[in-house]
Amino acid sequence: MLDFTRGQKASVRQLCGGLELDLEVYHRAPVVIDVSCFGLDSAGRLSDEQYFVFYNQKQTPEGAVSMEQAAASGAVRFRLRLTDLPAHIHKLSFTAAIDGTRTMRELEKGYVRLLQGEREVGRFAYDGGQFGAERAIVICEVYRRGDDWRFNAVGRGFHGGLKALVESFGGVVQQPQRPAPTPPSTPGRSGPVAPTRAAASPPKRNASPANSIISALPAHVCTRMDGLARQCRGETEYLSSLYRNMFAVLSAYPKVAEEELRVVLCADASGSMFDLYRGGRIQRVVDKFFAFASTLTDACTMDLWAFGAKCRQFGAVTMDNVRDYTFAESGGFERWMSMLNYQYNNEPEAMRDVTMIYGGQRKPTFVLFLTDGRLSSDWEIEEILIKTSRYPLYWQFVGLHGEQYGILERLSEIDGRHTENAAFFQLDDIDDWTDEQLFHTLLGNLNVWLQELAYKGMLER
């Protein structure tokens, strides 16, 4: 039997002799702990609520994941037939959450074990001493790797309860008009109903009313928002809808709004991107990411780097220059490509340059890294991600109109990282997602990472 440590990974096929297994989760605590399984897509989002398995919905449509009470008191068992899961489900994330104000510090004992029949082949144990004020845990993950699946012992605390977990994965929790009936199998317990079905990934949400937004956010952020909204006049009036959507989504992540952040865009400017720049699609990316960045930073600006074979920092994006930034800044994108040697894209060089400037700073930095794929070196990117996992530096990779994204599609397989410091999603065009979907994805990833930094004492207070 294999005893897992936090962050350790192993092949399910090798451990269990195949891809059918039972996964049993046990907790001993003076509080009720809800265990759930989230079936996530390639972007790490809950794009189909039928793959959220919890006490009110105990199996997926084809029965590939089913949940039942185990023989031992306090244990829940999931029966997994991984080969039966549809292709769009890339990861199963198993979580535990406490309803109310109690915390995981009260957990006396917990473990997840992998079973082949009734034979235990692996176990990951944890207890309350590893957590503080968190009300939830991401216990472990089972994710695709080629024709195999891998088990990852995560053990990461999460400050919200089950509702916050659902939202962090891109789901929507409906608030009932009257108290929801108590689930018959667990008397006295209340909880969220299943997230609403969404047609696209990640799910769409409706904007919050203005008074709800203001009440949810810190006063200094509301002042910043008001200042940005007032500047959307004349040539920048087109930003109004972006800010309106960003403000609404941000109200769901008030903890993110409280942090002092820096947001950086690092954009591929190699020759294969020429038509996207010329057609204004990269300018559209700059517009959306600037609305995101300026809302989160006191300076209301966004640093911008571009790279081909070489990398260079250009002037910050501001309300004064955002309108035609990619066409006018430093001579425009054609001049950028000439300066940066557009013949190929060198992502590791760009990542090293960005790390050199921002890696040693205590302020959390969120890097929006734009590429169209065909990466120059997977192993160098992996090394950089491992090294920078000890810095308050997050890499949000965005694949745009490209292919062959290599290691970016396998980030969960990178061993040895101190923090989960990277995520990836792929689009054919930046407008394939609504503004709300884009901002929810970015803020959800940022929110989970900031919680991990806080837990590991990496945020300067």
ABEGO torsion letter per residue (X at the ends): XBBBBBGBBBBAAAAAGEABBBBBBBBBBABBBBBBBBBBBAAGBBABAAABBBAABABBAAGABBBBBBABBGBBBBBBBAAABBAABABBBBBBBBBEABBAAABABBBBBBBBEABBABBBBBBAAABBABABBBABBBBBBEABBBBBBAGBBBABBAAAAAAAAGBBBBBBABBBBBBAABBGBBBBBBBBBBABOBBBBBBBBAAAAAAABBAAAAAAAAAAAAABBEAAAAAAAAAAAAAAAAAABAAAAABBBBBBBBBBABAAAAAAAAAGAAAAAAAAAAAAAAAABAAGBBBBBBBBABBBBBBBBBAAAAAAAAAABGGEAAAAAAAAGAABBBAAAAAAAAAAAAAABABBBBBBBBBAEGBABAAAAAAAAAAAAABBBBBBBBBBGBBGAEAAAAAAABBGBABBABBBBBBABAAABBAAAAAAAAAAAAAAAAAAAAAAGABBX
